[in-house]
Amino acid sequence: MFKKQLLLFSSVMLFMVIALGGCKSKYEKLKASNDNAKKYQEAVKLYNKKDYSKALGLFEDLVTRYRGRTGYEDLYYYYAYTNYKLKDYTAARYHFKTFADTYPSSPRAEECRFIAAYCFYLDSPIYSLDQENTQKAIESLQLFINLYPKSDRVTEASKLIQNLRDKLEEKAYANSKLYLTIGDYQSAVIAFNNMLRDYPDTKYAEELEYLIIKAQFEYANVSREERKEERYNQTISYADQFTEKYVGSKYLRDVADLKGDSERGIIRNKRVLAEATVNPRLAEKIAKKDTANTGQPPSVKGRDNQKIPANN
């Protein structure tokens, strides 16, 4: 009895393996065959059923066989879109661009050029990561606009470019604030000024110009004694520009405090330098302090006197 049950169970399992193997072998047999017409027909059918993985397997084989032959344009179009549907945007953008370059007169060339750029857009990471793909997406979308200025997709491309630029602005904002956080004050002043220059319409303009004053004040504080006065004066200059430009700013009290602290810092610094002329021990102490405190990196040296750019 047990042997009969075991034999029955084994027969059922064997049947299932054969059945399942047969389903698989049907696709594999077609994939390995030379019946390109049937293979193409099945690939399109699989694509329309959204079975993109299997469709890709057939399209990949057909692409190598059809190259240079009639029907290759349609095949390659499907092939590019199959990669896109599988979210392989690196492969998809390559194939869409190749299609547009190979068939510039095709009615699909404009579409493929746009989707190639859009794939870069989809591969653009969050602002805190490397933005190489963001830059490439902007370049590709701008190229599309230049090539097809009358296209219905120009408006969408322009919106995508603005989204990407907003992301670059966020990264520049975060990076510039990082200099202040780590205490590299001169680099912070330069980074804030550079951001205002590169993004004149930034929503962070008021905050950035306040942070310039704060960073410049801290830079003056850690400077060598003989450089403190000029750097405090620069802080005062920044503060005066800010007060004139942002009459209702929430930062005005802080700006006034920084200006006052700078003015007192100048008085204190003059007193210290004057005393050092008659106190050798103090002069030696200042010299040792200045040797240890070399200020900010030499790569950004000599750029203290930048003015706040106009926020046009």
Residue frames relative to the residue before (quaternion, step in Angstrom):
aa qw qx qy qz dx dy dz
M 1.0000 0.0000 0.0000 0.0000 0.00 0.00 0.00
F 0.6656 0.5023 -0.2905 0.4694 3.53 0.91 -0.99
K 0.6456 0.5270 -0.3172 0.4527 3.57 1.02 -0.86
K 0.6408 0.5241 -0.3250 0.4573 3.58 1.03 -0.79
Q 0.6520 0.5128 -0.3078 0.4660 3.58 1.03 -0.86
L 0.6455 0.5201 -0.3087 0.4664 3.55 1.02 -0.88
L 0.6528 0.5136 -0.3067 0.4648 3.55 1.02 -0.91
L 0.6446 0.5185 -0.3143 0.4657 3.60 1.02 -0.86
F 0.6547 0.5174 -0.3051 0.4590 3.57 0.95 -0.96
S 0.6570 0.5123 -0.3036 0.4623 3.57 0.98 -0.90
S 0.6422 0.5277 -0.3191 0.4553 3.57 1.03 -0.79
V 0.6457 0.5146 -0.3133 0.4691 3.56 0.99 -0.88
M 0.6658 0.5009 -0.3027 0.4628 3.59 0.88 -0.92
L 0.6446 0.5205 -0.3175 0.4613 3.57 0.99 -0.84
F 0.6393 0.5263 -0.3191 0.4609 3.55 1.03 -0.83
M 0.6633 0.5090 -0.3037 0.4569 3.57 0.96 -0.91
V 0.6401 0.5250 -0.3214 0.4597 3.58 1.00 -0.86
I 0.6602 0.5067 -0.2983 0.4673 3.55 0.99 -0.94
A 0.6564 0.5202 -0.3077 0.4515 3.55 1.01 -0.94
L 0.6814 0.4742 -0.2857 0.4788 3.54 0.89 -0.98
G 0.6442 0.5237 -0.3130 0.4613 3.55 1.01 -0.84
G 0.6333 0.5432 -0.3295 0.4419 3.53 1.09 -0.73
C 0.6313 0.5287 -0.3306 0.4612 3.58 1.05 -0.81
K 0.6796 0.4856 -0.2842 0.4707 3.50 0.95 -0.91
S 0.6781 0.5147 -0.3015 0.4295 3.54 0.88 -0.93
K 0.5690 0.5934 -0.3930 0.4119 3.59 1.13 -0.55
Y 0.6798 0.4663 -0.2762 0.4941 3.57 0.96 -0.90
E 0.6736 0.5000 -0.2932 0.4585 3.54 0.91 -0.95
K 0.6319 0.5329 -0.3306 0.4553 3.56 1.05 -0.78
L 0.6482 0.5015 -0.3098 0.4820 3.56 1.01 -0.84
K 0.6419 0.5435 -0.3181 0.4375 3.58 0.96 -0.89
A 0.7324 0.4227 -0.2297 0.4818 3.56 1.03 -0.80
S 0.5627 0.6349 -0.3797 0.3690 3.58 1.26 -0.25
N 0.4752 -0.6503 0.5164 0.2909 3.54 -1.37 0.11
D 0.4673 0.6674 -0.4469 0.3694 3.56 1.28 0.23
N 0.1497 -0.8530 0.4947 0.0723 3.56 0.35 1.26
A 0.6254 0.5509 -0.3415 0.4344 3.56 1.02 -0.76
K 0.6835 0.4664 -0.2782 0.4877 3.57 0.90 -0.93
K 0.6247 0.5451 -0.3288 0.4523 3.56 1.05 -0.81
Y 0.6628 0.4984 -0.2998 0.4716 3.58 0.96 -0.89
Q 0.6377 0.5335 -0.3180 0.4556 3.55 0.98 -0.89
E 0.6807 0.4812 -0.2810 0.4755 3.58 0.94 -0.91
A 0.6234 0.5464 -0.3368 0.4465 3.59 1.03 -0.78
V 0.6589 0.4911 -0.3028 0.4826 3.58 0.97 -0.87
K 0.6323 0.5326 -0.3286 0.4567 3.56 1.01 -0.82
L 0.6584 0.4971 -0.2985 0.4798 3.59 0.97 -0.88
Y 0.6237 0.5362 -0.3352 0.4594 3.58 1.02 -0.79
N 0.6900 0.4787 -0.2824 0.4638 3.59 0.87 -0.93
K 0.6543 0.4733 -0.3011 0.5071 3.58 1.23 -0.47
K 0.4403 -0.7189 0.4132 0.3445 3.58 1.40 -0.02
D 0.4351 0.6334 -0.5011 0.3980 3.55 1.14 0.64
Y 0.0630 -0.8828 0.4653 0.0158 3.52 0.65 1.22
S 0.6017 0.5726 -0.3679 0.4179 3.60 1.05 -0.64
K 0.6928 0.4453 -0.2749 0.4961 3.59 0.88 -0.92
A 0.6204 0.5407 -0.3471 0.4497 3.57 1.00 -0.79
L 0.6400 0.5358 -0.3248 0.4448 3.57 0.96 -0.86
G 0.6261 0.5545 -0.3418 0.4285 3.57 0.98 -0.82
L 0.6907 0.4536 -0.2711 0.4936 3.57 1.00 -0.82
F 0.6510 0.5199 -0.3220 0.4496 3.59 0.94 -0.85
E 0.6254 0.5498 -0.3398 0.4371 3.58 0.99 -0.79
D 0.6694 0.4833 -0.2989 0.4785 3.55 1.00 -0.82
L 0.6718 0.5113 -0.2960 0.4467 3.58 0.98 -0.84
V 0.5984 0.5857 -0.3642 0.4077 3.57 1.03 -0.77
T 0.6862 0.4706 -0.2932 0.4709 3.59 0.94 -0.83
R 0.7003 0.4768 -0.2708 0.4570 3.59 1.10 -0.63
Y 0.7274 0.4599 -0.2314 0.4537 3.57 1.07 -0.77
R 0.4305 0.7407 -0.4565 0.2401 3.56 1.19 -0.42
G 0.8243 0.1889 -0.1725 0.5050 3.56 -0.80 1.10
R 0.6535 0.5103 -0.3198 0.4585 3.58 1.24 -0.05
T 0.6757 -0.4685 0.3773 0.4261 3.55 -1.31 0.24
G 0.7692 0.3364 -0.2563 0.4790 3.57 -0.92 0.88
Y 0.4830 0.6936 -0.4313 0.3157 3.56 1.28 -0.23
E 0.6059 0.5735 -0.3640 0.4141 3.62 1.02 -0.72
D 0.6735 0.4786 -0.2953 0.4797 3.59 0.87 -0.93
L 0.6429 0.5354 -0.3144 0.4486 3.54 0.96 -0.94
Y 0.6995 0.4771 -0.2835 0.4502 3.59 0.80 -0.99
Y 0.5871 0.5650 -0.3513 0.4612 3.58 1.15 -0.64
Y 0.6557 0.4900 -0.2947 0.4931 3.56 0.94 -0.92
Y 0.6443 0.5485 -0.3122 0.4319 3.55 0.94 -0.92
A 0.6543 0.5032 -0.3063 0.4742 3.59 0.93 -0.90
Y 0.6967 0.4743 -0.2816 0.4585 3.57 0.87 -0.92
T 0.5946 0.5581 -0.3701 0.4449 3.60 1.09 -0.58
N 0.6374 0.5027 -0.3207 0.4881 3.58 1.00 -0.79
Y 0.6391 0.5326 -0.3152 0.4566 3.56 1.02 -0.83
K 0.6700 0.5012 -0.2978 0.4595 3.58 0.92 -0.91
L 0.6783 0.4599 -0.2794 0.5003 3.57 1.16 -0.60
K 0.4463 -0.7323 0.4055 0.3162 3.58 1.38 0.15
D 0.4114 0.6346 -0.5238 0.3921 3.54 1.10 0.74
Y 0.1046 -0.8690 0.4816 0.0444 3.54 0.44 1.27
T 0.5736 0.5781 -0.3843 0.4348 3.57 1.16 -0.48
A 0.6892 0.4482 -0.2681 0.5022 3.57 0.90 -0.97
A 0.6512 0.5418 -0.3254 0.4201 3.58 0.90 -0.91
R 0.6886 0.4737 -0.3123 0.4516 3.60 0.79 -0.93
Y 0.6040 0.5464 -0.3583 0.4564 3.59 1.09 -0.66
H 0.7172 0.4534 -0.2626 0.4594 3.58 0.82 -0.98
F 0.6282 0.5129 -0.3476 0.4706 3.61 1.02 -0.66
K 0.6545 0.4973 -0.3135 0.4754 3.58 0.96 -0.82
T 0.6350 0.5273 -0.3221 0.4636 3.57 1.00 -0.85
F 0.6245 0.5317 -0.3359 0.4632 3.57 1.01 -0.83
A 0.6890 0.4876 -0.2875 0.4526 3.60 0.81 -1.01
D 0.6650 0.4941 -0.3000 0.4729 3.57 1.04 -0.76
T 0.6941 0.4834 -0.2681 0.4612 3.58 1.03 -0.84
Y 0.7957 0.1802 -0.0731 0.5736 3.57 1.04 -0.82
P 0.0274 -0.8535 0.5204 0.0055 3.62 0.60 1.09
S 0.6965 0.4570 -0.2778 0.4784 3.60 1.16 -0.49
S 0.4649 0.6880 -0.4407 0.3410 3.57 1.26 -0.07
P 0.5237 -0.6271 0.4680 0.3368 3.61 -1.05 0.66
R 0.6522 0.5040 -0.3070 0.4757 3.58 1.30 -0.28
A 0.4542 0.7215 -0.4399 0.2822 3.62 1.24 -0.25
E 0.6467 0.5227 -0.3225 0.4523 3.59 0.91 -0.89
E 0.6552 0.5176 -0.3000 0.4613 3.55 0.91 -0.97
C 0.6919 0.4851 -0.2814 0.4547 3.58 0.85 -0.98
R 0.6199 0.5281 -0.3435 0.4679 3.59 1.04 -0.71
F 0.6624 0.4993 -0.3052 0.4678 3.58 0.99 -0.83
I 0.6795 0.4856 -0.3042 0.4582 3.60 0.85 -0.93
A 0.5887 0.5610 -0.3682 0.4508 3.61 1.07 -0.65
A 0.6710 0.4714 -0.2864 0.4955 3.59 0.96 -0.88
Y 0.6445 0.5319 -0.3203 0.4463 3.57 1.00 -0.82
C 0.5941 0.5595 -0.3595 0.4525 3.60 1.12 -0.60
F 0.6080 0.5179 -0.3430 0.4945 3.58 1.08 -0.69
Y 0.6268 0.5433 -0.3240 0.4549 3.56 1.00 -0.87
L 0.6888 0.4825 -0.2796 0.4632 3.58 0.88 -0.95
D 0.6928 0.4514 -0.2683 0.4942 3.58 1.17 -0.56
S 0.4604 0.6675 -0.4600 0.3617 3.60 1.26 0.07
P 0.3305 -0.7876 0.4867 0.1833 3.62 -0.60 1.10
I 0.6896 -0.4165 0.3540 0.4750 3.58 -1.28 -0.06
Y 0.6830 -0.5622 0.2882 0.3667 3.56 -1.13 0.73
S 0.6406 0.5587 -0.3349 0.4065 3.60 1.10 -0.60
L 0.6612 0.4914 -0.3048 0.4779 3.61 1.25 -0.30
D 0.7182 -0.4120 0.3240 0.4576 3.56 -1.34 0.04
Q 0.2675 -0.8157 0.5036 0.0977 3.56 -0.83 1.03
E 0.2195 0.8012 -0.5292 0.1725 3.60 1.11 0.58
N 0.6870 0.4705 -0.2896 0.4720 3.59 0.89 -0.90
T 0.5862 0.5617 -0.3699 0.4518 3.58 1.14 -0.55
Q 0.6576 0.4996 -0.3011 0.4768 3.57 0.94 -0.90
K 0.6698 0.4957 -0.2988 0.4651 3.58 0.94 -0.89
A 0.6205 0.5367 -0.3415 0.4586 3.58 1.07 -0.70
I 0.6367 0.5183 -0.3224 0.4711 3.58 0.99 -0.84
E 0.6648 0.5045 -0.3009 0.4615 3.57 0.91 -0.93
S 0.6781 0.4933 -0.2950 0.4581 3.59 0.93 -0.89
L 0.6664 0.4899 -0.3038 0.4729 3.58 0.95 -0.82
Q 0.6443 0.5049 -0.3245 0.4740 3.58 1.04 -0.73
L 0.6131 0.5334 -0.3423 0.4717 3.57 1.07 -0.72
F 0.6226 0.5357 -0.3381 0.4595 3.58 1.00 -0.81
I 0.6585 0.5093 -0.3051 0.4625 3.59 0.90 -0.93
N 0.6601 0.5109 -0.3032 0.4598 3.57 1.00 -0.84
L 0.7018 0.4686 -0.2654 0.4662 3.56 1.00 -0.85
Y 0.8018 0.1652 -0.0621 0.5710 3.58 1.06 -0.78
P 0.0336 -0.8610 0.5072 0.0150 3.62 0.64 1.08
K 0.7165 0.4238 -0.2531 0.4930 3.62 1.16 -0.48
S 0.4126 0.7364 -0.4529 0.2870 3.58 1.27 0.10
D 0.5418 -0.6073 0.4773 0.3313 3.55 -1.19 0.62
R 0.6528 0.5325 -0.3072 0.4427 3.59 1.22 -0.41
V 0.4341 0.7182 -0.4551 0.2976 3.63 1.23 -0.12
T 0.6425 0.5257 -0.3288 0.4502 3.60 0.94 -0.85
E 0.6658 0.4893 -0.2997 0.4769 3.56 0.94 -0.89
A 0.6407 0.5279 -0.3247 0.4532 3.59 0.96 -0.86
S 0.6446 0.5209 -0.3167 0.4613 3.58 1.00 -0.82
K 0.6454 0.5114 -0.3193 0.4692 3.59 1.00 -0.79
L 0.6440 0.5170 -0.3189 0.4650 3.57 1.00 -0.81
I 0.6275 0.5276 -0.3313 0.4671 3.59 1.00 -0.81
Q 0.6550 0.5072 -0.3197 0.4599 3.60 0.93 -0.85
N 0.6213 0.5347 -0.3369 0.4632 3.59 1.02 -0.76
L 0.6702 0.4969 -0.2906 0.4685 3.57 0.97 -0.87
R 0.6507 0.5051 -0.3135 0.4724 3.57 1.01 -0.78
D 0.6031 0.5420 -0.3514 0.4680 3.57 1.09 -0.66
K 0.6424 0.5222 -0.3160 0.4635 3.56 1.05 -0.77
L 0.6472 0.5020 -0.3102 0.4827 3.58 1.00 -0.82
E 0.6181 0.5363 -0.3379 0.4650 3.56 1.08 -0.73
E 0.6419 0.5210 -0.3236 0.4602 3.59 0.97 -0.85
K 0.6560 0.5065 -0.3133 0.4637 3.56 0.98 -0.83
A 0.6497 0.5102 -0.3156 0.4669 3.58 0.95 -0.88
Y 0.6322 0.5343 -0.3189 0.4617 3.58 1.02 -0.81
A 0.6830 0.4801 -0.2848 0.4710 3.58 0.87 -0.97
N 0.6665 0.5109 -0.3050 0.4492 3.59 0.94 -0.89
S 0.6666 0.5002 -0.3124 0.4560 3.58 0.93 -0.85
K 0.6559 0.4977 -0.3165 0.4711 3.60 1.01 -0.74
L 0.5784 0.5956 -0.3755 0.4121 3.57 1.13 -0.60
Y 0.6058 0.5559 -0.3592 0.4415 3.62 1.02 -0.75
L 0.6598 0.4973 -0.3069 0.4725 3.57 0.99 -0.82
T 0.6423 0.5450 -0.3154 0.4369 3.56 1.00 -0.86
I 0.7486 0.3899 -0.2228 0.4878 3.60 0.91 -0.88
G 0.5634 -0.6555 0.3658 0.3451 3.58 1.26 0.09
D 0.4862 0.6085 -0.4721 0.4129 3.60 1.17 0.45
Y 0.1302 -0.8872 0.4383 0.0617 3.51 0.54 1.29
Q 0.6491 0.5060 -0.3401 0.4549 3.59 0.92 -0.76
S 0.6470 0.5024 -0.3159 0.4788 3.58 0.97 -0.82
A 0.6108 0.5475 -0.3502 0.4523 3.59 1.08 -0.68
V 0.6390 0.5201 -0.3276 0.4625 3.60 0.92 -0.90
I 0.6803 0.4895 -0.2876 0.4636 3.56 0.88 -0.96
A 0.6631 0.5115 -0.3080 0.4515 3.59 0.94 -0.90
F 0.6459 0.5090 -0.3234 0.4681 3.61 0.97 -0.81
N 0.6626 0.4981 -0.3027 0.4703 3.58 0.94 -0.87
N 0.6461 0.5223 -0.3171 0.4573 3.57 0.99 -0.82
M 0.6474 0.5149 -0.3272 0.4567 3.57 1.00 -0.78
L 0.6403 0.5150 -0.3234 0.4692 3.58 1.01 -0.77
R 0.6442 0.5078 -0.3166 0.4763 3.56 1.10 -0.69
D 0.7247 0.4506 -0.2474 0.4589 3.59 0.89 -0.96
Y 0.7783 0.1858 -0.0929 0.5925 3.59 1.15 -0.64
P 0.1003 -0.8589 0.4997 0.0503 3.61 0.52 1.19
D 0.7267 0.3937 -0.2434 0.5075 3.61 1.16 -0.46
T 0.2932 0.7990 -0.4905 0.1872 3.60 1.21 0.30
K 0.5021 -0.6541 0.4839 0.2930 3.55 -1.10 0.74
Y 0.6559 0.5208 -0.3021 0.4553 3.57 1.28 -0.32
A 0.3132 0.8099 -0.4698 0.1589 3.61 1.27 0.00
E 0.6922 0.4834 -0.2929 0.4487 3.58 0.74 -1.03
E 0.6641 0.4986 -0.3034 0.4673 3.57 0.91 -0.92
L 0.6553 0.5231 -0.3161 0.4438 3.58 0.92 -0.91
E 0.6802 0.4851 -0.3002 0.4604 3.58 0.91 -0.84
Y 0.6003 0.5173 -0.3518 0.4982 3.57 1.19 -0.49
L 0.6718 0.5015 -0.2976 0.4567 3.59 0.93 -0.90
I 0.5562 0.5807 -0.3882 0.4502 3.60 1.16 -0.51
I 0.6550 0.5072 -0.3020 0.4718 3.58 0.94 -0.93
K 0.6690 0.5071 -0.2951 0.4563 3.56 0.90 -0.96
A 0.6793 0.4869 -0.2878 0.4676 3.58 0.90 -0.95
Q 0.6489 0.5161 -0.3163 0.4610 3.59 1.00 -0.83
F 0.6254 0.5297 -0.3333 0.4660 3.59 1.03 -0.76
E 0.6736 0.4809 -0.2945 0.4778 3.59 0.91 -0.94
Y 0.6132 0.5455 -0.3402 0.4590 3.58 1.08 -0.70
A 0.6413 0.5108 -0.3166 0.4769 3.57 1.01 -0.83
N 0.6389 0.5564 -0.3243 0.4209 3.58 0.96 -0.86
V 0.7660 0.3593 -0.1999 0.4941 3.60 0.93 -0.85
S 0.4783 0.6879 -0.4310 0.3351 3.59 1.25 0.08
R 0.6367 -0.4850 0.4274 0.4203 3.54 -1.35 0.19
E 0.6557 -0.5557 0.3354 0.3857 3.56 -1.08 0.69
E 0.7087 0.4677 -0.2838 0.4455 3.59 0.88 -0.87
R 0.6934 0.4463 -0.2859 0.4881 3.61 1.25 -0.18
K 0.4687 0.7188 -0.4291 0.2821 3.59 1.23 -0.29
E 0.6759 0.5298 -0.3252 0.3959 3.58 0.76 -1.02
E 0.6856 0.4777 -0.3045 0.4572 3.61 0.81 -0.92
R 0.6833 0.4817 -0.2938 0.4635 3.59 1.04 -0.72
Y 0.5939 0.5122 -0.3609 0.5046 3.58 1.15 -0.50
N 0.6336 0.5308 -0.3264 0.4586 3.58 1.01 -0.80
Q 0.6285 0.5224 -0.3366 0.4677 3.57 1.07 -0.71
T 0.6059 0.5466 -0.3379 0.4690 3.57 1.09 -0.75
I 0.6558 0.5073 -0.3040 0.4692 3.57 0.93 -0.91
S 0.6386 0.5254 -0.3228 0.4603 3.59 0.99 -0.83
Y 0.6462 0.5044 -0.3145 0.4787 3.58 0.95 -0.87
A 0.6546 0.5273 -0.3107 0.4438 3.58 0.95 -0.92
D 0.6551 0.5093 -0.3145 0.4611 3.60 0.95 -0.84
Q 0.6394 0.5178 -0.3240 0.4670 3.58 1.00 -0.82
F 0.6531 0.5226 -0.3091 0.4526 3.56 0.97 -0.91
T 0.6681 0.5159 -0.3012 0.4436 3.59 0.86 -0.99
E 0.6685 0.4934 -0.2940 0.4724 3.56 1.02 -0.77
K 0.7129 0.4783 -0.2487 0.4484 3.55 1.02 -0.84
Y 0.7936 0.2113 -0.0836 0.5644 3.60 0.99 -0.87
V 0.1146 -0.8600 0.4946 0.0509 3.57 0.42 1.26
G 0.7724 0.3211 -0.1876 0.5149 3.61 1.10 -0.55
S 0.3211 0.8029 -0.4621 0.1966 3.59 1.21 0.33
K 0.5059 -0.6414 0.4909 0.3028 3.53 -1.15 0.66
Y 0.6484 0.5282 -0.3121 0.4508 3.59 1.27 -0.30
L 0.4080 0.7601 -0.4539 0.2228 3.61 1.23 -0.16
R 0.6515 0.5114 -0.3337 0.4501 3.61 0.92 -0.80
D 0.6571 0.4989 -0.3088 0.4733 3.58 0.96 -0.87
V 0.6335 0.5296 -0.3244 0.4615 3.56 1.01 -0.83
A 0.6470 0.5105 -0.3179 0.4688 3.58 0.97 -0.85
D 0.6403 0.5231 -0.3220 0.4613 3.59 1.02 -0.80
L 0.6645 0.4997 -0.3037 0.4653 3.59 0.95 -0.86
K 0.6294 0.5177 -0.3320 0.4750 3.56 1.05 -0.74
G 0.6647 0.5046 -0.3000 0.4622 3.58 0.92 -0.90
D 0.6501 0.5073 -0.3107 0.4727 3.57 1.00 -0.85
S 0.6318 0.5289 -0.3271 0.4627 3.59 1.08 -0.71
E 0.6480 0.5127 -0.3156 0.4667 3.57 0.97 -0.85
R 0.6646 0.4778 -0.2963 0.4921 3.58 0.99 -0.82
G 0.6133 0.5528 -0.3422 0.4486 3.57 1.12 -0.68
I 0.6294 0.5306 -0.3289 0.4628 3.58 1.05 -0.77
I 0.6509 0.5089 -0.3100 0.4704 3.58 0.95 -0.92
R 0.6691 0.5002 -0.2974 0.4623 3.58 0.91 -0.94
N 0.6569 0.5211 -0.3079 0.4495 3.57 0.98 -0.89
K 0.6401 0.5145 -0.3259 0.4683 3.61 1.00 -0.81
R 0.6385 0.5299 -0.3232 0.4550 3.57 1.01 -0.82
V 0.6615 0.5092 -0.3049 0.4585 3.59 0.95 -0.92
L 0.6781 0.4896 -0.2952 0.4618 3.59 0.88 -0.92
A 0.6378 0.5187 -0.3293 0.4646 3.57 1.04 -0.76
E 0.6640 0.4982 -0.3052 0.4666 3.57 0.95 -0.86
A 0.6276 0.5621 -0.3354 0.4215 3.58 1.06 -0.76
T 0.6042 0.5729 -0.3597 0.4212 3.61 1.14 -0.52
V 0.7657 0.3091 -0.1807 0.5344 3.59 1.18 -0.48
N 0.6997 0.3950 -0.2459 0.5421 3.57 1.33 -0.03
P 0.2888 -0.8005 0.5006 0.1586 3.62 -0.04 1.29
R 0.6373 0.5359 -0.3389 0.4380 3.57 1.00 -0.79
L 0.6561 0.4891 -0.3044 0.4875 3.58 0.99 -0.82
A 0.6303 0.5336 -0.3320 0.4557 3.58 0.98 -0.82
E 0.6557 0.5010 -0.3092 0.4727 3.58 1.01 -0.83
K 0.6341 0.5351 -0.3223 0.4558 3.56 1.03 -0.83
I 0.6569 0.5044 -0.3057 0.4696 3.57 0.98 -0.88
A 0.6410 0.5328 -0.3215 0.4494 3.56 0.99 -0.86
K 0.6562 0.4992 -0.3086 0.4743 3.58 0.98 -0.85
K 0.6457 0.5238 -0.3154 0.4575 3.56 0.99 -0.85
D 0.6712 0.5020 -0.2926 0.4603 3.56 0.95 -0.89
T 0.6218 0.5363 -0.3398 0.4586 3.59 1.10 -0.67
A 0.6949 0.4586 -0.2674 0.4851 3.56 1.02 -0.86
N 0.7513 0.3401 -0.1829 0.5353 3.57 1.04 -0.81
T 0.0460 -0.8485 0.5271 -0.0122 3.56 0.13 1.27
G 0.5534 -0.6311 0.3984 0.3697 3.59 1.24 0.10
Q 0.7756 -0.3599 0.2684 0.4437 3.53 -1.20 -0.60
P 0.7228 -0.4541 0.2985 0.4269 3.59 -1.25 0.32
P 0.5426 -0.6480 0.4233 0.3263 3.60 -0.96 0.78
S 0.5503 0.6353 -0.3955 0.3703 3.58 1.18 -0.42
V 0.7575 0.3086 -0.1856 0.5445 3.58 1.18 -0.48
K 0.3407 0.7717 -0.4757 0.2491 3.56 1.25 0.33
G 0.8150 0.3110 -0.2104 0.4413 3.52 -1.22 0.62
R 0.6373 0.5116 -0.3481 0.4593 3.59 1.17 0.43
D 0.2791 0.8060 -0.4843 0.1950 3.58 1.14 0.62
N 0.7391 0.4931 -0.2239 0.4005 3.56 1.02 -0.87
Q 0.2997 0.7503 -0.5334 0.2506 3.57 1.10 0.60
K 0.3169 -0.7356 0.5654 0.1968 3.59 -1.05 0.72
I 0.6022 -0.5477 0.4268 0.3939 3.52 -1.24 0.42
P 0.3881 -0.7280 0.5075 0.2489 3.60 -0.65 1.04
A 0.5381 -0.5985 0.4780 0.3519 3.56 -1.16 0.58
N 0.3346 -0.7379 0.5538 0.1920 3.56 -0.94 0.86
N 0.0863 -0.8458 0.5262 0.0161 3.53 0.38 1.32
